[in-house]
């Protein structure tokens, strides 16, 4: 039987909503929607590129906790509040995934829980 491992960020929302920062089942890790938030608050207010870069750095750290790397990422889903900023978001994504080239989507949404969040990213990773 495959062992399930939940990873927590310690955010109060995890218990309220009932979710984990990431879930690993065997050689697969799913990372929940991630925003540009650290222990001090929002990173990159008003800046799509900075938020995307910070989010992907944060995701890279979560992957490492489970023994994964960016090379194991097979899928990214990028949610943005304004699709006209796709080039800024795409440039940041490309800096991390230019040679890896996971399947990806960029979808415009009407908003997030916090109005200053401009980007949210989910990731699926599979170790070979």
C-alpha positions in Angstrom: 0.0 0.0 0.0 1.3 3.5 -0.9 2.1 5.7 2.1 0.5 9.1 2.2 2.4 12.1 3.6 0.8 15.5 4.2 3.0 18.6 4.3 1.9 21.6 6.3 2.9 25.2 6.0 1.5 25.9 9.4 -1.1 28.3 8.0 -4.3 28.6 10.1 -6.3 28.1 7.0 -5.2 24.5 6.6 -7.3 23.3 9.6 -10.2 25.7 8.9 -10.6 24.6 5.3 -9.2 21.1 5.7 -6.2 21.0 3.3 -2.5 20.4 3.2 0.3 22.6 1.6 1.2 19.4 -0.3 0.4 15.7 -0.4 2.8 13.0 -1.4 1.6 9.5 -2.4 4.5 7.3 -3.4 6.4 9.0 -6.2 3.8 11.7 -6.8 3.5 15.1 -5.1 0.6 17.5 -5.5 1.2 21.1 -4.3 -1.9 23.2 -3.4 -2.4 26.6 -4.8 0.5 28.7 -3.7 0.6 32.5 -3.4 3.4 35.0 -2.7 3.0 35.0 1.0 5.8 34.6 3.6 5.9 35.0 7.4 6.0 38.8 7.0 3.1 39.1 4.5 2.7 39.6 0.8 5.8 39.6 -1.4 5.8 41.7 -4.6 2.6 43.8 -4.1 1.3 44.9 -7.5 4.0 43.0 -9.4 3.0 39.8 -11.3 6.6 38.9 -12.1 7.9 39.2 -8.5 4.9 37.3 -7.1 5.4 34.5 -9.7 9.1 34.2 -9.0 8.6 34.1 -5.2 5.8 31.5 -5.6 8.0 29.2 -7.7 10.9 29.6 -5.2 8.5 28.6 -2.5 7.2 25.6 -4.5 10.8 24.5 -5.1 11.4 24.4 -1.3 8.2 22.4 -0.8 9.3 19.9 -3.5 12.7 19.5 -1.8 11.0 18.6 1.5 9.7 15.5 -0.2 12.9 14.7 -2.0 11.6 16.1 -5.3 13.1 18.8 -7.6 11.8 21.1 -10.3 12.9 18.4 -12.9 10.1 16.2 -11.4 7.4 18.7 -12.2 5.1 17.4 -14.9 2.2 20.0 -14.6 1.8 23.6 -13.5 -1.4 25.6 -13.3 -1.1 29.3 -13.0 -4.1 31.4 -12.0 -3.8 35.1 -12.6 -6.2 38.0 -11.9 -5.3 39.9 -15.2 -4.3 37.8 -18.2 -2.9 40.9 -19.9 0.2 40.3 -17.6 0.8 36.9 -19.1 4.2 37.8 -20.4 5.5 38.8 -16.9 4.1 35.5 -15.4 5.4 33.5 -18.3 8.9 35.0 -18.2 9.2 34.0 -14.5 7.8 30.5 -15.2 10.3 30.2 -18.1 13.2 31.0 -15.8 12.4 28.0 -13.7 11.0 25.6 -16.4 12.6 26.6 -19.7 14.4 23.3 -20.2 11.9 21.1 -18.1 8.8 22.2 -20.0 6.0 20.7 -17.9 2.4 20.7 -19.2 0.9 24.0 -18.1 -2.1 26.3 -18.0 -2.5 30.0 -17.4 -6.1 30.9 -16.4 -7.6 34.3 -15.6 -9.7 34.3 -12.4 -11.9 37.0 -11.0 -9.9 37.2 -7.8 -8.4 35.5 -4.7 -9.1 35.5 -1.0 -6.8 38.5 -0.6 -7.2 41.2 -3.3 -3.4 41.8 -3.5 -2.7 38.3 -4.5 -2.2 38.5 -8.3 -1.0 34.9 -9.0 -1.6 31.5 -7.5 0.2 28.3 -8.8 -0.5 24.6 -8.3 2.1 21.9 -9.2 2.1 18.2 -9.8 5.5 16.4 -9.6 6.3 12.7 -10.3 9.7 11.1 -9.5 11.0 8.6 -12.0 
